[in-house]
């Protein structure tokens, strides 16, 4: 089997995102990587959903985990009758899809595909868990392939030896834009905001960039303005958890303020991803609020006095006037023309 994770960093290899085998799903614990390389082993699909909720995996990792969780759910109900299996899998799909509210629409597409694959397997007398697992690998190959096209279009806007600022962890697009940059000989340097409170930028984006051989500098979340002013940042880029068709994008908290700073300093901001047909306007987005205690500590170490309050909206919304372009697998769109993405054939992504 040809796999599209070839040459990518450790944590982008399929087995190191989420993997179903022998009645369990193992997920790389991104909350502690790269300080420790440990996997969380889930014995039920409910445990997979909880792992997603608890941020064991982040960015696009939950999409893979949810699909592998569906394979595990099929294993759990393998001794039931067909109707009971379908009912069980529908309930599992709902549980996994809603593990985190902001991305539930995308997750529902993934679990729906798994459910259809399960029905085909039952009709053809095949092992359902194995069929969903193989479907998941095919989906990963397809998504990685599509994101490679996105990476090619993104790298088109990078100057040679350019300075690129990122935000949070864009999963596959980070690996793909770096792989394409290396293939083209574009010797870019990355400036990576740490991304509190989980430090996804410092731990994940920077680790992928280092693994793939790029000059990488971590900055704190209150440095982007100064760095843009003094370090000659050429491009600011991020992925998005939701790309609304009205041009608003939802991404990790902090993206909005960096976009404002980029606009002020004349640095173009390019969002990467596929427009979300289920989110016609920004009003359809639910911003997840997480445990405020996570703001009061850093990797388990309390930084504030007892009684001090925290506030942790997990995402923010960047309006279209701050976005230079939305980079897709087809081309770069302005944020005001995203409906036209669907005027031509759209490859299945989720």
PLY file of the C-alpha trace (Angstrom):
ply
format ascii 1.0
element vertex 350
property float x
property float y
property float z
element edge 349
property int vertex1
property int vertex2
end_header
0.00 0.00 0.00
1.32 3.44 -0.95
1.12 5.81 2.00
1.15 9.59 1.74
2.86 10.09 5.11
6.25 9.19 3.60
8.97 11.64 4.59
6.82 13.47 7.13
7.67 13.99 10.79
7.21 11.30 13.47
3.91 12.59 14.78
2.37 12.77 11.29
2.96 9.08 10.58
-0.41 7.32 10.60
0.45 4.96 13.47
1.46 7.94 15.59
-1.76 9.88 15.11
-4.32 7.22 16.08
-4.28 3.51 15.30
-6.80 0.68 15.72
-5.48 -2.82 16.39
-6.46 -5.85 18.49
-9.62 -4.33 19.90
-8.07 -1.05 21.04
-7.16 2.40 19.72
-3.83 3.92 20.67
-3.40 7.68 20.36
-0.16 9.63 20.69
-0.55 11.88 23.72
0.09 15.29 22.20
-0.42 16.97 25.58
3.06 15.84 26.63
4.88 15.26 23.31
7.82 15.76 22.69
8.84 15.80 26.39
7.55 12.24 26.54
6.50 9.86 23.78
3.51 8.05 25.25
0.31 6.63 23.82
-3.14 6.61 25.42
-4.79 3.22 24.86
-8.58 3.27 24.54
-10.52 0.03 25.02
-13.94 1.49 24.11
-15.16 4.10 21.66
-16.36 6.16 24.64
-12.75 6.29 25.83
-11.72 7.50 22.35
-14.33 10.27 22.56
-13.08 11.23 26.01
-9.49 11.32 24.74
-10.61 13.73 22.00
-12.43 15.88 24.57
-9.38 15.87 26.83
-7.12 17.07 23.99
-4.99 13.91 23.91
-4.99 14.62 20.18
-5.62 17.99 18.53
-5.81 19.73 15.15
-6.76 17.06 12.55
-5.81 14.26 14.93
-9.39 13.90 16.23
-10.61 13.15 12.69
-8.38 10.08 12.55
-9.13 9.16 16.16
-12.90 9.33 15.54
-12.62 7.06 12.50
-10.45 4.57 14.37
-12.95 4.85 17.24
-15.68 3.73 14.84
-13.62 0.64 14.00
-13.36 -0.03 17.73
-17.13 0.42 18.13
-17.64 -2.17 15.37
-15.41 -4.57 17.31
-17.46 -3.95 20.46
-20.74 -4.88 18.79
-19.47 -7.65 16.46
-21.56 -10.35 18.16
-24.85 -8.47 17.83
-27.40 -8.87 15.06
-27.20 -6.60 12.03
-29.89 -4.16 13.16
-28.40 -3.97 16.64
-24.94 -3.36 15.18
-26.20 -0.49 13.03
-28.00 1.06 15.98
-24.87 0.72 18.13
-22.67 2.28 15.46
-25.08 5.20 14.97
-24.90 5.91 18.70
-21.10 5.61 18.60
-20.99 8.02 15.66
-22.98 10.58 17.64
-20.73 10.20 20.68
-17.52 10.58 18.69
-18.79 13.39 16.48
-19.72 15.55 19.43
-16.59 15.05 21.51
-15.70 18.70 20.77
-18.50 21.08 19.71
-16.69 23.46 17.35
-15.68 20.71 14.90
-18.77 18.50 15.22
-19.87 19.15 11.61
-16.61 17.85 10.18
-16.53 14.94 12.62
-20.07 13.97 11.61
-18.97 13.66 7.98
-16.18 11.31 9.05
-18.32 9.05 11.23
-21.07 9.00 8.58
-18.55 7.65 6.07
-17.51 4.97 8.55
-21.14 4.02 9.10
-21.74 3.60 5.36
-18.62 1.46 5.10
-19.89 -0.67 7.98
-23.19 -1.30 6.21
-21.37 -2.38 3.04
-19.21 -4.77 5.05
-22.27 -6.33 6.69
-23.94 -6.80 3.33
-20.84 -8.52 1.93
-20.10 -10.66 4.98
-16.83 -8.90 5.80
-15.37 -8.02 9.20
-16.83 -4.63 10.00
-14.02 -3.36 12.20
-11.44 -4.31 9.58
-13.47 -2.63 6.83
-13.69 0.63 8.79
-9.97 0.47 9.58
-9.07 0.08 5.90
-11.52 2.84 5.01
-9.74 5.05 7.54
-6.35 4.40 5.94
-7.81 5.22 2.52
-9.28 8.41 3.98
-5.93 9.37 5.47
-4.22 8.83 2.13
-6.87 10.94 0.42
-6.68 13.77 2.97
-2.90 13.82 2.95
-2.94 13.91 -0.84
-5.41 16.81 -0.92
-3.43 18.69 1.72
-0.30 18.22 -0.35
-2.06 20.18 -3.13
-2.93 22.83 -0.56
0.72 22.85 0.49
1.85 23.35 -3.10
-0.48 26.34 -3.50
0.66 27.78 -0.17
4.35 27.43 -0.97
3.68 29.35 -4.19
3.25 32.49 -2.04
6.41 31.89 0.03
9.46 33.86 -1.10
12.73 31.95 -1.36
14.50 32.10 2.01
11.36 33.71 3.42
10.37 34.09 7.06
7.02 32.45 7.84
5.00 32.84 11.04
2.56 30.08 12.00
-0.15 29.73 14.63
-1.05 26.66 16.69
-0.62 23.32 14.89
-2.06 22.81 11.42
-1.35 19.07 11.41
-0.99 17.78 7.85
-0.59 21.16 6.16
2.48 21.90 8.30
4.18 18.70 7.19
3.09 19.13 3.58
4.12 22.78 3.21
7.53 21.88 4.62
7.93 18.82 2.39
6.99 20.87 -0.68
9.29 23.72 0.41
12.20 21.30 0.72
11.44 19.70 -2.67
11.44 23.15 -4.28
14.56 24.33 -2.46
12.72 27.17 -0.69
14.83 27.51 2.42
12.21 29.13 4.65
12.58 29.93 8.33
9.69 29.44 10.74
8.69 31.67 13.66
6.29 29.73 15.85
4.16 31.31 18.62
4.01 28.88 21.55
0.16 28.76 21.65
-0.92 28.76 25.26
-2.29 27.05 27.22
-1.42 23.70 25.57
1.70 24.94 23.77
0.73 23.29 20.48
3.00 25.61 18.55
6.03 25.05 20.76
5.57 21.31 21.16
3.91 20.19 17.93
4.50 22.63 15.07
8.10 23.25 16.11
8.71 19.50 16.54
7.42 18.73 13.05
9.51 21.54 11.56
12.62 20.39 13.43
12.02 16.76 12.40
11.80 17.85 8.77
14.98 19.88 8.92
13.86 23.53 9.04
15.28 26.53 10.91
12.66 27.03 13.63
12.32 29.72 16.30
9.70 29.58 19.07
8.29 32.87 20.33
5.86 33.56 23.15
2.28 34.49 22.33
2.86 38.17 23.15
5.75 38.58 20.68
4.17 38.45 17.16
3.93 42.25 16.74
7.58 42.86 17.65
8.75 39.90 15.58
6.83 41.13 12.53
8.32 44.58 13.07
11.94 43.45 13.52
12.46 40.04 11.90
11.10 40.63 8.41
8.17 38.22 8.49
7.02 37.66 4.90
3.90 35.55 5.45
1.59 34.65 8.34
-0.28 31.37 7.84
-2.59 29.11 9.82
-5.01 26.29 9.26
-8.63 26.70 10.42
-11.02 24.56 12.40
-13.91 26.11 10.48
-13.84 28.06 7.19
-17.26 29.66 6.82
-18.51 30.45 3.33
-18.99 34.11 4.32
-15.21 34.38 4.75
-14.95 34.21 8.55
-12.59 31.57 9.90
-12.40 29.91 13.30
-9.02 28.84 14.61
-7.08 28.47 17.84
-7.46 31.39 20.24
-4.88 34.03 19.36
-5.24 33.78 15.59
-7.46 36.87 15.45
-4.98 39.11 17.21
-2.06 37.93 15.04
-4.20 38.61 11.96
-4.78 42.18 13.21
-1.04 42.64 13.78
-0.26 41.20 10.34
-2.70 43.60 8.69
-1.11 46.54 10.48
2.40 45.54 9.40
1.42 44.69 5.83
2.13 40.97 6.24
-0.24 38.79 4.17
-2.27 36.21 6.09
-3.10 33.00 4.25
-5.54 30.50 5.76
-5.28 26.89 4.61
-8.00 24.29 4.29
-11.25 23.34 2.60
-14.33 25.61 2.93
-17.03 24.14 5.15
-20.26 23.80 3.20
-22.14 23.20 6.44
-21.14 26.62 7.77
-22.66 29.14 5.39
-22.24 31.99 7.88
-20.26 32.60 11.05
-23.50 32.42 13.08
-23.39 28.64 12.71
-20.13 28.33 14.70
-20.10 27.32 18.37
-16.99 28.47 20.25
-15.91 25.83 22.73
-15.06 27.08 26.22
-12.69 24.83 28.12
-11.77 24.46 31.78
-10.48 27.89 32.95
-8.06 26.12 35.27
-5.95 25.33 32.20
-5.20 29.06 31.84
-4.05 29.32 35.45
-1.36 26.69 34.99
1.35 25.70 32.52
1.75 21.98 31.87
0.32 21.15 35.27
2.18 23.79 37.28
-0.08 26.34 38.99
0.96 29.94 38.21
-1.75 31.91 40.00
-2.92 32.32 43.57
-5.97 30.39 44.70
-9.10 32.41 44.00
-7.82 34.02 40.81
-10.18 33.33 37.90
-9.33 32.06 34.42
-11.10 32.30 31.08
-10.45 29.88 28.21
-12.35 30.16 24.93
-10.56 27.57 22.81
-11.04 29.37 19.48
-11.55 32.85 18.10
-13.04 34.15 14.84
-11.10 36.16 12.28
-13.22 38.29 9.90
-12.60 38.21 6.14
-11.12 41.72 5.83
-8.04 40.51 7.74
-7.49 37.50 5.45
-5.38 37.82 2.28
-6.47 34.49 0.87
-7.85 31.03 1.64
-5.50 28.42 0.20
-7.30 25.29 -0.99
-6.41 22.27 -3.09
-7.81 24.06 -6.16
-6.32 27.54 -5.84
-6.09 30.56 -3.56
-9.49 32.22 -3.06
-10.31 35.58 -1.58
-12.44 35.11 1.54
-15.33 36.76 -0.31
-15.64 34.14 -3.06
-15.58 30.87 -1.13
-18.98 29.75 -2.47
-17.33 29.42 -5.88
-15.11 26.62 -4.53
-18.12 24.36 -5.01
-18.79 25.44 -8.62
-16.43 22.69 -9.83
-16.04 19.09 -8.71
-15.06 18.76 -5.05
-12.99 15.79 -3.91
-14.30 14.08 -0.80
-12.12 15.30 2.06
-13.66 14.25 5.37
0 1
1 2
2 3
3 4
4 5
5 6
6 7
7 8
8 9
9 10
10 11
11 12
12 13
13 14
14 15
15 16
16 17
17 18
18 19
19 20
20 21
21 22
22 23
23 24
24 25
25 26
26 27
27 28
28 29
29 30
30 31
31 32
32 33
33 34
34 35
35 36
36 37
37 38
38 39
39 40
40 41
41 42
42 43
43 44
44 45
45 46
46 47
47 48
48 49
49 50
50 51
51 52
52 53
53 54
54 55
55 56
56 57
57 58
58 59
59 60
60 61
61 62
62 63
63 64
64 65
65 66
66 67
67 68
68 69
69 70
70 71
71 72
72 73
73 74
74 75
75 76
76 77
77 78
78 79
79 80
80 81
81 82
82 83
83 84
84 85
85 86
86 87
87 88
88 89
89 90
90 91
91 92
92 93
93 94
94 95
95 96
96 97
97 98
98 99
99 100
100 101
101 102
102 103
103 104
104 105
105 106
106 107
107 108
108 109
109 110
110 111
111 112
112 113
113 114
114 115
115 116
116 117
117 118
118 119
119 120
120 121
121 122
122 123
123 124
124 125
125 126
126 127
127 128
128 129
129 130
130 131
131 132
132 133
133 134
134 135
135 136
136 137
137 138
138 139
139 140
140 141
141 142
142 143
143 144
144 145
145 146
146 147
147 148
148 149
149 150
150 151
151 152
152 153
153 154
154 155
155 156
156 157
157 158
158 159
159 160
160 161
161 162
162 163
163 164
164 165
165 166
166 167
167 168
168 169
169 170
170 171
171 172
172 173
173 174
174 175
175 176
176 177
177 178
178 179
179 180
180 181
181 182
182 183
183 184
184 185
185 186
186 187
187 188
188 189
189 190
190 191
191 192
192 193
193 194
194 195
195 196
196 197
197 198
198 199
199 200
200 201
201 202
202 203
203 204
204 205
205 206
206 207
207 208
208 209
209 210
210 211
211 212
212 213
213 214
214 215
215 216
216 217
217 218
218 219
219 220
220 221
221 222
222 223
223 224
224 225
225 226
226 227
227 228
228 229
229 230
230 231
231 232
232 233
233 234
234 235
235 236
236 237
237 238
238 239
239 240
240 241
241 242
242 243
243 244
244 245
245 246
246 247
247 248
248 249
249 250
250 251
251 252
252 253
253 254
254 255
255 256
256 257
257 258
258 259
259 260
260 261
261 262
262 263
263 264
264 265
265 266
266 267
267 268
268 269
269 270
270 271
271 272
272 273
273 274
274 275
275 276
276 277
277 278
278 279
279 280
280 281
281 282
282 283
283 284
284 285
285 286
286 287
287 288
288 289
289 290
290 291
291 292
292 293
293 294
294 295
295 296
296 297
297 298
298 299
299 300
300 301
301 302
302 303
303 304
304 305
305 306
306 307
307 308
308 309
309 310
310 311
311 312
312 313
313 314
314 315
315 316
316 317
317 318
318 319
319 320
320 321
321 322
322 323
323 324
324 325
325 326
326 327
327 328
328 329
329 330
330 331
331 332
332 333
333 334
334 335
335 336
336 337
337 338
338 339
339 340
340 341
341 342
342 343
343 344
344 345
345 346
346 347
347 348
348 349
